[in-house]
Amino acid sequence: MTEADDRVIGPVPEGRDPQSYDRLRRRLLWALPTGLYVLGSRAGSKRNLMTISWVVQAATDPKMVAVGIESASVTHGLVAEGGTFTLSLLPRTERPLVRRFVKPVEDTAIDEALGTGTMNGEQVHLAPGGEPVLAAAVGWLWCSVRERLALGSHTLFVGEVVDCGLGAPGGRGGGSSGEQGSELELLRMEDTRMNYGG
């Protein structure tokens, strides 16, 4: 545990022990039902994949998805510059996979012509804008950033869904046209020992 982990972030209600209150607040926030996804980003020739938990549909007309990305992260810079992101929706059986993307990707081999490659040894397919999507995904979303809101440690990026599909783009599941898999069993935070991704 680092010094930052010991720091109590306010406010703390009057008369409450700051440490006990902070532990309770974390426990309750971590108990909120949360999925685990892998967010793909691209700016120019640089790409990254990052495990993320702060994802929610934010509007229905147009279809918008909001993602909370740590302001100091590599992914934040790529999404801010590139203006797009992908979300790989993973099956519950892929628990170990999300741990491969808690730090910036260091090993990348992409064939632009084929639209495939590997990142940290995992197969990826490229979305229409060149952002990576994990081949293991049961579904994917490609979003164009429409709004952003600075929230201290994180920025909330709101993206309009401009394409999506089952499987990975160009991979199994047939890109954006498949209708099968109406009941997707997606990976959730409770399936892992993680309590945060983003």
Secondary structure as GFF3:
##gff-version 3
##sequence-region A 1 198
A	DSSP	alpha_helix	3	6	.	.	.	ID=ss1
A	DSSP	alpha_helix	18	30	.	.	.	ID=ss2
A	DSSP	beta_strand	37	43	.	.	.	ID=ss3
A	DSSP	beta_strand	46	52	.	.	.	ID=ss4
A	DSSP	beta_strand	55	60	.	.	.	ID=ss5
A	DSSP	beta_strand	63	70	.	.	.	ID=ss6
A	DSSP	alpha_helix	74	82	.	.	.	ID=ss7
A	DSSP	beta_strand	84	89	.	.	.	ID=ss8
A	DSSP	three_ten_helix	92	94	.	.	.	ID=ss9
A	DSSP	alpha_helix	95	98	.	.	.	ID=ss10
A	DSSP	three_ten_helix	99	101	.	.	.	ID=ss11
A	DSSP	beta_strand	108	111	.	.	.	ID=ss12
A	DSSP	beta_strand	116	119	.	.	.	ID=ss13
A	DSSP	beta_strand	122	126	.	.	.	ID=ss14
A	DSSP	beta_strand	132	134	.	.	.	ID=ss15
A	DSSP	beta_strand	139	151	.	.	.	ID=ss16
A	DSSP	beta_strand	154	166	.	.	.	ID=ss17
A	DSSP	three_ten_helix	189	191	.	.	.	ID=ss18
###
